[in-house]
Amino acid sequence: MAEHLKLGRFGEDIAAEHLTRLGYSILKKDFEAPFGQIDVVAQDGDWLVFVEVKTRRVGGIGLPEDAITAKKRRKLISLAYYYLTKYKLPEQKCRFDVISILVGEDGMPIEIRLIKDAFGE
Amino acid sequence: MLARAKTQTVVGIQAVEVSVEVDVSFGLPNFTIVGLPDAVVKEAKERVKSAIKNSGFDFPRARITINLAPANLKKAGAGFDLAIAAAILAASEQIDRVTLENRILCAELSLDGTLRRIDGILPIAAGLGGSQSQLLISSENANEAAVVEDLWAVPLKNLSEAVSFLKGEISPVVPKVNIKKLLDGSGNHSIDISDVKGQLHVKRGLEIAAAGNHNILLIGPPGTGKTMLARRLITILPRLTGEEALETTKVHSVVGLLNNQQPLLTERPFRAPHHTISDVALVGGGTHPRPGEISLAHNGVLFLDELPEFKRNVLEAIRQPIEEGRIVVSRAAGCCAYPAAFLLVAAMNPCPCGYITDPKKHCQCMPLQIQRYLSKISGPLLDRIDIHIEVPSLKYNEIESTSNGETSGAIRMRVEAARRIQRRRYKDGKSNAQLETRRIYKFCFLDADAKELLKHAVIELGLSARAYDKILKISRTIADLANEEEISVQHVSEAIGYRTLDRNLWMR
């Protein structure tokens, strides 16, 4: 597995742990759709939460969350639609969260930040 | 959850009700506005979202669909913000939906929830006067709306204050504006016609123009006071009536020229657009039609300085409004009528260099140049200008002299008296200048001597039929100013003197 994919998988594991600690229950990891995937789908109370995880090494360019561009957001929204359609949940309250993880040089996470309701529409 | 709030928008200078319907349902967070919104209305999304959050309320994380009805009317401007915000709060059950009934909400929101002023609040307020509906507006618009009597207006500072009001927790103080008092103060101008030295016959010409509502053209070399004189025409026109003031103020309100310090126009407007103006800016128009200079000059004076320098299509565009006193602007977005009853004052030099009529200076223009210069003003336009008057350069003793003729106040008394005579005679509010041919012969009655003089003038000076009618109308006004029923020989001879261009004085 390529180095950056390994980092991504590592980040998703940390994110799932972090979410569980905060009281979310993880429904799906790496939900696959024909045109992409959602990192984590979780339940937070009434809310169905689609989580995008971004992991970066210290010294990289910019913050992890900077990588969530408008294009990426649009893609996540259509992925979410796909999910809601597949499981027949048209009236479900849902939102998008972003977890940004900064990994130090020793490979251990330095900072984990959860951005609730990061975007909509 | 569905909620509805009402707001109004202005089409032309008429208010139209727009209903804001909001549906909040669960699902993927989404926010759409339908009902032909323009870019400003679409951006309401961001303003409303931030304003709701920053005022301490919850912005629902849900599918929000907003419909602005009637759906076929194009919506422009930020005046829908408050209604959208209130309807969202009602749909998400943060306020009671019943509180929005019988209330019209018109204000723009800023990100911190402050209510900002919108253009065109006066036509909206005027339409609601005497009705049961309450008008919720920004306190920046308070005085403008307060001009309307019998209106239930509620000025508010910000969104949280608006919500407290809707919940019945506060009742803001409604400002009162006394129109009578405002208008009583009018007529005290900072300028006066006696500021202008000499030029007594031009002042007389302006007096006649004011008395009979005749359009007037001032012709003279540079620096002789044409602009000064034109500016002072509003000081001798009759004082604005309350109705006229409201009508003109409505146009100014739509364009956004008013503020809390000056909620009502108390003086007749004087508009002097630069000669580079476009036809649309002059008569009104645009994708979403807006009134132009001629409508801003409604019930006042439109001054076109350096008349031949205006683009031809611009000048031709005002021909029809001069006749009708209004302009109908038709565009893809809609068609609307603006009032445009103005008194046209134009000024020009007699030739390109300006000095051909000046006895002291030497004119360097070739005859062809002069002809070309004069021909920039079309016959049909000139046809609509009754009085042409020469403004000569002053002699030294006139510049030096301290007696400058009558004050504006004295002249205005005569003008108002002459207007009263016309109102009594025509009964339909028209003035001498607006007489149709049929009524010219009915009301412009010449005595025998006067008839004889006019006959001579027509034959000797080669006056046209058009000039003949104009002279009759001007004579009528001169006789009215003298409070005489019959037009006598001196009235006619004075009137002939105001047709300089018919006599081709300097085109020898």
HADDOCK unambig.tbl for C-alpha pairs under 7 A between the chains (distance, minus, plus):
assign (segid A and resid 90 and name CA) (segid B and resid 27 and name CA) 6.01 0.50 0.50
assign (segid A and resid 91 and name CA) (segid B and resid 26 and name CA) 5.08 0.50 0.50
assign (segid A and resid 91 and name CA) (segid B and resid 27 and name CA) 4.94 0.50 0.50
assign (segid A and resid 92 and name CA) (segid B and resid 26 and name CA) 5.89 0.50 0.50
assign (segid A and resid 92 and name CA) (segid B and resid 27 and name CA) 4.96 0.50 0.50
assign (segid A and resid 93 and name CA) (segid B and resid 26 and name CA) 5.04 0.50 0.50
assign (segid A and resid 93 and name CA) (segid B and resid 27 and name CA) 4.95 0.50 0.50
assign (segid A and resid 93 and name CA) (segid B and resid 28 and name CA) 6.81 0.50 0.50
assign (segid A and resid 93 and name CA) (segid B and resid 62 and name CA) 6.90 0.50 0.50
assign (segid A and resid 94 and name CA) (segid B and resid 27 and name CA) 5.99 0.50 0.50
assign (segid A and resid 94 and name CA) (segid B and resid 28 and name CA) 5.58 0.50 0.50
assign (segid A and resid 94 and name CA) (segid B and resid 29 and name CA) 7.00 0.50 0.50
assign (segid A and resid 95 and name CA) (segid B and resid 28 and name CA) 6.76 0.50 0.50
assign (segid A and resid 95 and name CA) (segid B and resid 29 and name CA) 6.65 0.50 0.50
assign (segid A and resid 120 and name CA) (segid B and resid 29 and name CA) 5.09 0.50 0.50
assign (segid A and resid 120 and name CA) (segid B and resid 30 and name CA) 6.17 0.50 0.50
assign (segid A and resid 121 and name CA) (segid B and resid 29 and name CA) 5.14 0.50 0.50
assign (segid A and resid 121 and name CA) (segid B and resid 30 and name CA) 3.76 0.50 0.50
assign (segid A and resid 121 and name CA) (segid B and resid 31 and name CA) 6.00 0.50 0.50
